[in-house]
Amino acid sequence: MAGVSSRFAGTRGSQAAAFASFLLHFHVMTHDEVQQWLDRYVDAWLSYDAKRIGELFTEDARYRYHPWDDADETVSGRGQIVANWLAHRDRPDSWAAEYHPWVTGGGDAVAVGVSRYLDPDGLTVESEYHNVFLCRFDADGRCTEFTEYYMRRPD
């Protein structure tokens, strides 16, 4: 019997060590933490500040503007994400956006919201998009995967 229990003790020990390692790299994002990340996302978009944009994402993050984007169309890596945002700027004061967590679970979140693009008068809505973001976060609350779904509201 001693041989049996010592054999299982080793297994339980390695399972516990693996679980402990998992917990060190895993963070459950709360609703409030996801909302804070989304608020920083909008702030980074407004400012086009490279540092603010970069702070949202992990070094190896993947950003998909469309769910069907393949590897060639996916923007990969923090540096490339920042460069992509900076290369495709919206005019200042030409848009307004608000996003909110819809569901969170573990390090994953689904957010919903609306992006509105404005006429030059800054008041009239030219086009409105309803958005869904699929986000995966690391233990530090940085996004590792971001996939965007959007539909334009009919005029």
Secondary structure, DSSP 8 states (H G I E B T S, - for coil): -HHHHHHHHHHHHHHHHHHHHHHHT-----HHHHHHHHHHHHHHHHHT-HHHHHHTEEEEEEEESSTT--TTTSEESHHHHHHHHHHS---TTSEEEEEEEEEEETTEEEEEEEEEEE-TTSSSEEEEEEEEEEEEE-TTS-EEEEEEEEEE---
